[in-house]
Amino acid sequence: MNPIALFGAVDPSWVAALSPELASRAQFGWTISVHIIFASLSVGLAPFMVYFTYKDVRTDDERFAQLRSFWVTVFAVGFVMGTVTGIPMSFQFGTNFPQFSAVAGELIGGPLAFEAKMAFFLEAVFLGVLLYGRDRVSDRSYVASSVLVGVGAWLSGFWILVVNAWMQTPRGYEMITRNGMEVARLTDPIAAFFTPRMGWMYVHMINASVISVALLVGGVSAYIVWKKRDARAWNTALRLAVVILLVSAPLQAVHGDAYGRHVEDTQPQKFAAMEAHYETGSADLHLLAVPTSPEAMVDPRAENLITVSLPKLGSFLASGGDFDAEVIGLNEYEENPPVALVFWSFRVMVGLGFLFIALSLWGGYLFSRGRLSDSDWYLKAMIAASPLGYAALLTGWYVTEIGRQPWVIQGELKTSEAVSSTLTGTEATLTLIGFVVVYVGLLAAALYVLKWLVRAELRRLGREPSSDDRWYGPLPGVNDGD
């Protein structure tokens, strides 16, 4: 179908068309950026939902019934939005990247089918039980439903990452000629499903989702506690979020350090882009980088940045212990990824990661002193940090995906070769605009529903929301006396 038909009879001459490759990449990147917010919400919320459901059934405590009901509803909203935003991505393989589908179809078709039939339907069926079956099934069945929903969410992430990890470090295949075209033929399913990248990506992504949701749960809980100090259920949720952050935030830093060494071993070009390392030799580690000019933002190099760096530590981390280890520079490659996007995204991700560790330690200290709910500063910090987990998750995903360029399948198929040869720049640009508009609307709708749920919870607690009530942070017009 002609993408312009999506917009009716319009004159496309006003469109400053991007190239088909750039517009297609931007469209898929935007689509998956929005989808991943909802997908990671399901993944990260699963352990919270299981815990609240189990405690509700086991203790019959009204606190956990309230928390279960609230967060199961949020999970359901995320599940629906994740489905709506995820379905178009499979079509984009055919409309925008048909060469990729033709070359890799035998490798990616199975995992994507497993994700739909094994994970999605498992999640969907038992989510219905969670939403409507509290008084219709036994307590044991109800708890089991929460576990199966969580398993479905984590299985979905597993199969999607099987595909992506194969694209990063392809294994278990051979290139053959079929109908005059070079395609990948599956030779070893185990090697293809469990590539060298798979374990690293899965642990890092699952933990990133848990951190993101812990910050969201903590932020919503902190806001309600700020407004209603004696809200028992939300004090409980706040404490749980802090405990989970205390475990998951430091784990992400330790795991990320080891993951970085794996990236250097398997994708040295991506590692060099993460540090804007151009000359082959020992590499410093830039703890902080400040651009000295607008040019430095789009082309970060040592001479146009003010950096706080640890000499040779980049080599030490890349090699696992050798300060003089050689790190291949970007100048050695004919084509490089957009270095600025990878470099700055990596810095945002790492900087936010250390912020989350600080928040978790601060919260842990207050919790141990019994002052967690009494500290206005901490409550405000948690409210303000509630969306930052997703900022870290998305920038980490950009490092992973943009850093692989110019390859869509590392070492086998370039992105420029995977794009449809019949797609025009105007068609791709118009479709990109359409996806941006629609997905912004979906994001706004999801935020509106979350705001409505928080306001409804405040009313239930006897705290009638005012026009200044904003769950997302201590902004002007919201003060401690509200």
N, C-alpha and C positions, 0 to 999 in steps of 0.2 A: 504494500500500500504506500502511496506517495505521502510522506509525512506532512506536506503542505495541506493535504486534504483535511488534516486534523483541525485546521484553522479556517476552513471554508474558503470562499472565493476572496482572496486578498492579493494585493499587488506586492510581490516580494522585492520589488526594486529598492524599497526603502531600507532593506536589511543590509547592514555592513557585514557581509557573510565572512565567517571564519572558514578555514580550510576544512574539508570533510574530516580529516584526522583529528584536528584540534577540537572541533565542535563535538565530535563523537566521544572523544576522551573526556571532555568537560561534561557532557551529558551523562555518561556512565559514572563519572566521578561524583557529580552532584546527586545522582539517583542513589548511589550506594552510601553516600555520606548521610543522607536523611534516613535511608533504610537501616543503617547500622545503629543509629540512635535507638530505634525501636527494637531491633533484634537484640542489642546488648541489654536493653531494659529487661527483656524476658529472661535472658541468661543470668543477669546479675540479681534479679528479683527472686529467682527460683529458690535459693536457700532461705531467704527471709520468709517467703510464703510457706515453705514446708515447716519452718520453725514455728511460725505463728499458728498454723493449722494444728500442728501436733500439740502445742501448749494449750490451745483452746479446747481441744478434745480431752486432753489428759487432765487439765486442772479445772475446766469449766469456769475459768476466770474471765470476767467481762472485758478486762483489758485486752486479752488476746483475741477475743471475738471481734472487738472493734478494729484491732489492727489487721486481723485476717480479712475482714470484710472490705476495709479500705484498700489494702494493697492487692487483693485479688481483683478488685475493680480496676485498679491502675494497670495490673498485669493484662487484663482483658483488653483495655484500651490499646496498650502497646502491641498486643498480639494482632488485633485487627489492623492497626496502622502498619505494623510490620508486614502483614500479608498484602495490603494494598500497595505499599511502596516497593515490595520485593518482586511481585509478579512481572512488572515491566522490564526488569533487568534480564530475565530469560529471553524476552522478545528482542532486546537490544543486541544479543549475540547474533541473531539472524538479520536484523535490519541494519545494524551499524558495523558489525564485525563478522560477516559471514565466512571469511577466510579462516578466522580463528576456529569457528564452529566446525568447518570442514576438516581442518588439520587435527584438531584435538577432540572432536566429538566422541570418539571411542573411549577416550580417557576420562572426559568430564561428564559424559552422559549418565554413567552408572551412579556416581556419588550424588549428582543432582536429583536423580530419580529416587535414590534412597532417602535423601533429605525430605522429599515430598511425601513419600509413602510410609517411611519408617518413623520420621520425627514429627512432621507437621500434623499428620492425622492423629498420632498419639497425643500430642499436645492439645489439639482441638477438641477431641472427644472428652478427655478428662477435665479440661477446663470447663466444659459444660456442667460436669458433675460438681466442680468446685463452686460454680456460680449459682446453681439451682438445686443442688442435692443435699444441702446440709440436713434437712429434716426428712429426706427421702431414702438415704442409704445409711448403713451402719457406720459407727465411728471409725472402725478399722478401715472400711472401704473409703471413707472420706479422706482419711490421712493418706491412704495408698494413692488416691487420686492426685493429691498434691505432690507426692513423690514422682508419680508418672508424668505429670505436667512438667516438673523440673527436669526429669530425664529427657523428655521430648525436646525441651529448650536446649539442653546441653548437647543432645545428639544432633540437632539441627546445626549448631555451631560446628560440631565435629565434621560433618559431611561437607559443609561449605568450605571449611579450612583445608580439608583434603584436596579440594580442587585448587585452592589458592596456593597451598604449599607445593603442589606439583608444578604449578606455573613458575614458582620461584626456584625450585631445585628438581627438575623433571627426572624421573627414574621409571623403570619398569616398562619401557616401550622401545620400539625401533621404528625408524622412518622407512616407509615403503612407498612404492609408486602404485597408485590406484586410480584408474580412469585418467591417466596422464598427469596426476597431481601427487606431490609428496605429502603424505599424511602419516600421523603417528598411529601405530598399531600396538595395542596392549599385549605385553608379553609376560608380565609378572604383576598380578593385582596387588600382592602384598607390598612389593617394592614401590608401586605407584601410589598406593594409599598411605603408606607410612614412609614418606620421603624423609631425608635428613632434616627438613624444615618443619615437618608436621608437629612433632612434640613441642618444639620451641614456640611455634605460633599458637598452639592450642592453650598451653598453660598461660602464656602472656595475655592472650585475648580474653580467656575466661576470667583471669584475675583482674584485668582492666575493667571488665564489665561489673564484677563484684565491687570494685572500688567506686566506680561511677554511681552504682545504685546505693552503696553505703553513704556516699555524700548526699545523694538525693533524699534518702530516708532521713539522714541526719539533718539536712536542711529543712525539710518539711516539719520534722519533729521539733527542731529548735524554734521554728517560727511559731508553732502552736504553743509550745511551752513558754515562749516569750510573751505570748498573748494571754496564756492561761497557765500559771505556774503550777497549779495543782492537778494538771491533766495527767493522771497516773499512767494511762496507756502510752502517751507520747513521751513521758519521761523514760518509760521502759524501752521504747523504740530508739530513743536518743542514745541510751546506754549501750544498746546492742550495736548500733551503727558505729560507735566509738570503738568497741571491742573488735569488731570486724576490721575496721580501719587499722587498728594496732597490729593486726596480723598481716593483712593484705598489702598495705602500703610499703612496709619494709621488704616484704617478699618480692614485690614487683621490682624494686631497685636491685636486689641481689640477683634475681633471675634475669633482669634486663642487662646487667653487666656480662653475664655468661652468654646471653643471647647475642650481644654485640660481637663477641669473639667468633661465634658461629657464623654471623653475617660476614665478617672479614674473611673467614675461611672459604665460604661458598659464593659470596658476591662482593669481592673486594672493591669493585667500582662503586657500589652503593655505600660501603663503609667510608670510602674516600669522600663521597659527596656529603655524608653526614658531618664530616669535619672540615669540608672545603679544603681538602688536602690535594694540592696540585702537583707538587714535586715528589718523585719517588725518593724515599728515605725514611728516617725516623720521624715520627709524628707526635706533635704536642696534643694535649687535651685542652680544648677551650671550655673552661668552666663558665665564662661569661663573654659575650661578644656584643659590642655596641658599634653600629655603623657610623662612619664619619661623614658620609655623604649619601644622597639618594642612590648613587651608583652602587654603593656597597650593599644596599638592600637587594638589588637584582643580580649582583655579581660579587658575592662575598669572597674576599681574598685577604691574606695576612696584611697586605700593605694598606688596605682601606678599612680595616677594623681596629677598634680598640679592644683588646682581649685581655682577660685574666686567664692565663694558661699555666698548666703544669708541664714543664718540658719533658718530652719523651714518654709521657704517661699514656698517650694514645698508642704508641708502640707496645708498651707494657700490657695494656688491656687487650690489644688485638692479638698478641702472641701468648698471653697467659703467663707473662713473667720476664720477658726480655725487653729491657729499656732501649736496646739498639736494634730491635727487629725492624726489618724493612717493610714499609707500607707503600703499596703501589699508588702512585699519584694519578690524578685525573688526566694529566697531560699525556699519559700513555695510551689513552683510548681515542678512537676516531670520533665516536659520538658519546655524549654524556647526558645524564638526566638533567632536568632543570635544577641546578645545584642550589640556587637560592631557596626554592620551596623545600627541598630536603633538609638543607642546613638549618633554616629557621624553624621548620616544623619540629626537628629533632630537639632544638633548644627549648621550645615551648613545652614539649612533652616531658623532657627531663626536669625542667624547672618546676613544672606543676607537680611532678612526682615527688620532689623534695618538699614542696609545700604541703602535700598530703601527709607525708611522714611527720612534719612539724605539727600539723593539726591533730594527728592521731596521738602523738606524745603529749601534747598540751591537754587534749581531752582525757587521756589516760591518767595524767597527773590530777586533774580536777575530779575525775571519777573516784580515784583512790582516796581523795580527801572529802568525798561526799559533797562537792561543790559544783558538780557539773551543771545543774539546772539553775544555779544562782549567779553564774558568771554571765553578765550581759555581753561582755566582749566576746566570749567564746560562742555564745548563741548567735551573735551577729556574724562572726566569722564563718560559722557553719552555714548560715543562711546564704551569705555571699558566695560561699564555695560550692553550693549545691549544683550548679551547672558545669563546674570546672572539670569534673571527672570526664564528661563527654568531650570537652575541649582537648584534654590530654589523649583520650582514646582516638579521636579523629586525627589529630596531628601525628600520632603514632602510626595510624593507618596510612596517612599520606607518605610518611617516610618509607613504609613497606612497599606501597604501590608505585609512587612516583620515582622512588629510588631504583626501581627495576628497569625503568625506561633506558634505552629505546626498545626493550624487549617486552613482548606480551607473554611469550614463553621463553624463559631465560636460555639464551644460546641457540634457540631453534627458529623462532618466528618473531619478527619485529612488528611493532604496533602499526607502523606505516604499511606493512604488507598484509595486515589482518583486516584493514578497513575496506568497506564495500567500494568496488570500483565504479558502481553506478550511482552512488549517492553524491549529490552536489553540495557545495558549501552552504548554499541558501537553504536547502532542505534541512540539513543538519543543524544549522543555526536557528531556524524557526522552531524546530522540534526542541532544541535546547531551551529556548525561551519559554515554550509551553510547559516543559517539565519544571523549570524554575518557578513559574507562577503557581502551578498546581501543587507542588510540594511545599512551597512556602505556606499555602493555604492549609495543607494537612498539618504542618508543624504548628501553625497558629491555632488550629482546632484542638490539637492534643494539649497544648498549653492552656487553652481556655477550659477544657474539661478538668485538668488538674487543679486549676484555680477554683473552679466551681466545687470540686470535691473538698478542697481545703476549707473554703468558706462554709460549706454544709457541715463539716466537722466542727468548726468553731461555733456555729449555731447550736449544734447538738450539745456542745459543752456549756452553753449559756453565755457565750461571748459573741454578741451580735457584731458581725464585721462592719467596719466603717468604710467610707469611700477611700480612705488612705491605706487600707489593708492590702499589702502586696506580699505574697508569700516568698517572692524571689529575692528579697534582700532589704537591708536597712537603708532605704533611699530617702532623700529629702521629703519631709512631710510625714514620715513614720518615726516616732520617737518612743522612748521607753515608757512614757506615760500612757500610750495608746492602750 
